[in-house]
Amino acid sequence: MSTTPMNKVAEAVRNTKLKKEGVPKVEIPTKPKPKFTVAKGKKSFREVFKMPTSKRDHNASIFKPEDWSEEIRGMIPPEIEGYVWQPQLEAFHVAVESREPIVITGPTGCGKTSFVENYAAITCRPFIRMSMRGDIESSSLLGMTIAEDGSTKWSDGAITQAVRHGGLVLLDEYDFTPPEIMYALQWLLEDNPRLLLSDKAGDLVDTMIDVHPQFGLVFAGNTKGQGDMTGEFPGAQVQSMATLDRAKTALQFDYLPEHAEKQIVKSKVDTLTDSQLEDLMKLVGLLRTNYSNGYLSVGVSPRTEVSIAKKWSYWDDPKEAFALAYVNKLEEKEQKVAYDQFNRVFGGTV
């Protein structure tokens, strides 16, 4: 049919007539969105952590002290007051609930350790932190045979205790551990984890340990397991890819946004004014920029921020506080750089 003006008019009349005659409107059915329901014995992630999620809510396992054996119940940490979560909380939570090994990397003082500790506190899980080092032995992790009352017996290491009884184990500064020591943990990182105490005398019944369903292993470090080429973290060792590949969730932390760090400092030191806190945040921002550009060899962590704030409040002198908490850690050439940034914020006469 040609699209002449008359045809257009006829079509319009026809459509109007159909509407008047009540021709039913065809609607395309839509699928109802699935409704999230909390599983029995669990709580809602959003409810527990007071944080939004990316797409949907998640079930959260929240325990009671009596859910854990007496041997490990005392390792449940207290909640950290005024804690500010890193944005990776949701991904960490999903990995813990999925029983996945986790590796967290990030700069010194960005909150890797406190993050895992406070998660354990909120969910009422035992928390075992092991500070790793280059001379550590597998017996420190798994256990050893000791002499007692004229005979010998096996004494479980920290990881073995957690494997038996459950809890979150944090291997802090894992990248300082000799890679051959980490091989002892590889079976624990598999989908069906087991622990073999190869140094313990006995048959497989005695040396093979079943893994508690609420055992979790977290690695935390400043490097990504590839060693350190900057000289900032002497002692960091190259880790085996066979170990790193088994960490199924990898999280990269950074310092929190300025408003969040300001909130942390204010929760620790409530005597500084808002204006003073703003100046402190400006100074920290300048110092971190210079650190990133290689002009300073020591970074500024939230710990250092809190230390400056406490000393500022005590001495009533920001320059003295700055020197005591940060500048005196630097070589003379770098001290000049740090004071230049201080003067940009506070003025050269302070």
C-alpha positions in Angstrom: 0.0 0.0 0.0 1.3 3.4 -0.9 1.9 5.9 1.8 -0.2 8.7 0.5 -1.7 11.3 2.8 -5.1 9.6 2.4 -3.7 6.2 3.3 -2.2 7.7 6.5 -5.5 9.2 7.4 -7.3 5.9 6.9 -4.7 4.0 9.0 -5.2 6.5 11.8 -9.0 6.1 11.7 -8.7 2.3 11.7 -6.4 2.4 14.8 -8.8 4.6 16.6 -11.7 2.3 15.8 -9.8 -0.7 17.1 -9.2 1.0 20.4 -12.9 1.9 20.7 -13.9 -1.7 20.0 -11.7 -2.8 22.9 -9.2 -4.9 21.1 -7.1 -6.5 23.9 -3.5 -5.2 24.3 -1.0 -8.0 24.0 1.5 -7.9 26.9 4.8 -9.8 26.9 5.1 -11.7 30.2 8.2 -11.0 32.3 9.9 -13.4 34.6 9.7 -12.4 38.3 13.0 -11.5 39.8 14.2 -14.2 42.2 13.8 -13.2 45.8 16.7 -13.6 48.1 16.0 -15.7 51.2 18.3 -16.2 54.1 19.3 -19.9 54.5 18.5 -21.6 57.7 21.0 -20.9 60.4 22.5 -18.0 58.6 22.0 -14.2 58.4 22.0 -11.6 55.6 25.4 -10.2 54.6 23.8 -6.7 54.2 22.2 -6.9 57.6 25.4 -8.1 59.4 28.0 -5.8 57.8 25.7 -2.9 57.0 27.1 -2.7 53.5 25.5 -2.8 50.0 26.4 -5.6 47.7 27.2 -5.5 44.0 24.2 -7.6 42.7 22.4 -9.6 45.3 22.6 -10.3 49.0 24.6 -13.2 50.5 24.1 -15.7 53.3 26.5 -15.1 56.2 27.5 -17.7 58.7 27.5 -16.1 62.1 28.6 -18.3 65.0 28.4 -18.4 68.8 31.4 -19.0 71.1 29.9 -22.4 72.1 30.0 -23.5 68.5 33.8 -23.9 68.8 35.8 -26.4 70.9 37.3 -25.1 74.1 40.8 -25.6 72.7 40.3 -22.7 70.2 37.3 -20.7 71.6 39.6 -18.2 73.3 41.0 -17.1 69.9 37.8 -15.3 68.9 38.9 -11.6 68.8 36.9 -8.6 70.0 35.3 -6.4 67.5 37.3 -3.3 66.5 35.4 -0.2 67.4 34.7 2.3 64.6 36.2 0.0 62.0 36.0 1.1 58.3 35.9 -1.8 55.8 37.9 -2.0 52.7 35.6 -2.2 49.6 36.7 -5.8 48.9 34.7 -7.1 51.9 32.0 -8.7 49.7 34.5 -10.6 47.6 36.4 -11.7 50.8 33.1 -12.9 52.4 32.1 -14.9 49.4 35.5 -16.6 49.3 35.3 -17.5 53.0 31.8 -18.9 52.7 33.1 -20.9 49.6 36.0 -22.3 51.6 38.5 -20.7 49.2 42.2 -19.9 50.1 42.6 -16.1 49.8 45.7 -13.9 49.2 45.6 -10.2 50.1 48.3 -7.8 48.9 48.7 -4.1 49.5 51.0 -1.4 50.9 52.2 -1.4 54.5 49.5 -0.2 57.0 46.6 -0.4 54.6 44.7 -2.7 57.0 45.2 -6.2 55.7 45.6 -7.8 59.1 42.9 -5.8 60.9 40.5 -6.6 58.0 40.8 -10.3 58.5 40.8 -10.0 62.3 37.6 -7.9 62.4 35.9 -10.2 60.0 36.6 -13.0 62.4 35.3 -10.9 65.2 32.0 -10.0 63.5 31.3 -13.6 62.4 32.6 -15.0 65.8 35.4 -17.1 64.3 38.7 -18.0 66.0 41.5 -16.0 64.5 45.1 -17.2 64.4 47.7 -14.8 63.1 51.2 -16.1 62.3 53.9 -13.6 61.4 56.0 -15.4 58.8 59.8 -15.0 58.4 62.7 -16.3 56.4 64.0 -18.7 59.1 60.6 -20.3 60.0 60.3 -24.1 59.9 57.4 -26.3 59.0 57.3 -27.5 62.6 56.2 -24.0 63.7 53.2 -24.3 61.4 52.3 -28.0 61.7 53.8 -29.3 64.9 56.7 -31.4 66.3 57.6 -34.2 68.6 58.5 -33.0 72.0 59.9 -34.7 75.2 57.7 -34.8 78.2 57.8 -36.8 81.4 60.5 -39.1 80.1 58.8 -39.9 76.9 57.9 -38.1 73.6 54.6 -36.9 72.3 53.4 -34.9 69.3 52.5 -31.2 69.8 50.3 -29.6 67.2 51.4 -26.4 65.5 49.0 -23.4 65.1 47.8 -24.4 61.6 47.2 -28.0 62.7 45.1 -26.9 65.6 43.0 -24.7 63.4 42.7 -27.6 60.9 41.3 -29.8 63.7 39.1 -27.2 65.4 38.3 -24.6 62.7 39.0 -20.8 62.5 40.6 -18.3 60.2 44.4 -18.6 59.9 46.3 -15.5 58.6 49.8 -16.0 57.4 51.0 -12.4 57.7 53.9 -11.4 55.4 53.6 -14.8 53.7 56.0 -13.6 51.0 58.9 -13.8 53.5 58.4 -17.5 53.9 60.9 -19.9 52.2 58.9 -21.4 49.3 59.7 -24.9 50.3 58.0 -24.4 53.6 54.8 -23.3 51.7 54.8 -26.6 49.9 53.8 -28.3 53.2 50.5 -26.5 52.9 49.6 -27.3 49.3 47.1 -30.1 50.1 45.3 -27.7 52.4 44.7 -25.4 49.3 43.0 -28.0 47.2 39.2 -28.4 46.7 39.1 -31.4 49.0 41.7 -30.4 51.6 43.6 -32.7 53.8 46.6 -32.3 56.1 49.4 -34.9 56.3 51.7 -34.6 59.3 54.7 -36.2 57.5 57.0 -35.6 60.5 54.7 -37.4 63.0 55.4 -41.0 63.7 52.6 -43.4 63.1 50.4 -44.8 60.3 48.0 -42.8 58.1 45.3 -42.9 60.7 47.6 -41.0 63.1 49.2 -38.6 60.6 46.3 -37.8 58.2 44.1 -35.0 59.6 40.6 -34.2 58.4 40.0 -30.5 57.8 37.3 -28.8 59.9 34.6 -27.4 57.6 35.1 -23.9 59.1 38.9 -23.8 58.5 40.1 -20.9 56.4 43.5 -19.9 55.2 44.5 -16.3 54.3 47.8 -15.1 53.0 48.7 -11.4 53.4 51.8 -9.6 52.1 53.2 -6.4 50.6 54.3 -8.1 47.4 52.6 -10.5 45.0 54.8 -13.4 45.7 57.3 -12.5 42.9 60.0 -11.0 45.2 60.8 -7.3 45.6 62.8 -5.4 43.1 62.4 -2.0 44.8 64.4 -2.7 47.9 61.4 -1.6 50.1 60.8 -5.1 51.5 64.1 -6.8 51.9 63.6 -10.5 52.6 60.5 -10.9 50.4 61.0 -14.2 48.5 59.7 -15.5 45.2 56.9 -17.9 45.9 56.1 -21.0 43.8 53.4 -20.5 41.2 52.1 -23.9 42.3 51.3 -22.4 45.6 50.0 -19.0 44.3 47.8 -20.8 41.7 45.9 -22.5 44.6 44.9 -19.2 46.2 41.5 -19.0 44.4 40.7 -15.4 45.4 43.2 -12.6 45.2 42.4 -9.2 46.6 44.4 -6.0 46.1 44.1 -3.5 48.9 45.0 0.1 48.9 44.8 3.0 51.4 41.2 3.9 52.2 39.7 7.2 50.7 40.6 10.3 52.6 37.2 10.7 54.3 37.5 7.1 55.6 41.0 7.6 56.9 39.9 10.9 58.5 37.2 9.0 60.3 39.7 6.4 61.5 42.0 9.1 62.9 39.1 10.9 64.5 38.0 7.7 66.2 41.4 7.4 67.8 42.1 11.0 68.5 39.1 13.2 69.2 41.0 16.3 70.4 42.0 17.6 67.0 39.6 20.0 65.2 38.2 19.4 61.7 40.5 22.0 60.3 43.5 20.3 61.9 42.4 16.9 60.5 42.0 18.4 57.1 45.6 19.8 57.2 46.9 16.4 58.3 45.1 14.7 55.4 46.6 17.2 52.9 50.1 16.6 54.3 49.6 12.8 54.0 48.4 13.2 50.4 51.5 15.1 49.5 53.8 12.7 51.2 52.3 9.7 49.5 52.6 11.4 46.1 56.3 12.0 46.8 56.7 8.4 48.0 55.1 7.1 44.8 57.4 9.3 42.7 60.5 7.9 44.6 61.4 11.0 46.5 60.7 9.4 49.9 61.6 5.8 50.9 59.1 5.5 53.8 55.4 5.5 53.1 52.7 7.0 55.3 50.2 4.4 56.7 47.1 5.1 58.8 49.2 4.0 61.8 51.5 6.9 61.1 48.6 9.3 60.7 47.2 8.3 64.1 50.7 8.6 65.6 51.1 12.2 64.2 47.6 13.1 65.5 48.3 11.7 69.0 51.6 13.6 69.3 50.1 16.7 67.8 47.4 16.6 70.5 50.0 16.0 73.3 52.7 18.5 72.2 50.3 21.0 70.7 52.9 21.3 67.9 52.3 19.7 64.5 55.9 20.0 63.4 57.2 18.3 66.5 54.6 15.6 66.1 55.6 15.2 62.4 59.2 14.8 63.3 58.7 12.3 66.1 56.2 10.1 64.2 57.7 10.2 60.7 60.5 12.6 59.7 63.1 11.0 62.0 62.8 7.7 60.1 64.2 9.4 57.0 67.7 10.1 55.7 68.7 13.7 55.8 68.1 14.3 52.1 64.6 12.9 52.4 63.9 14.9 55.6 64.2 18.1 53.5 61.6 16.7 51.0 59.2 15.9 53.9 59.6 19.3 55.5 59.0 21.0 52.2 55.6 19.2 52.0 54.9 20.2 55.6 55.6 23.8 54.8 53.2 23.7 51.8 50.4 22.9 54.2 51.3 24.6 57.4 53.5 27.5 56.2 57.3 27.9 56.6 57.1 29.7 59.9 55.4 26.9 61.8 
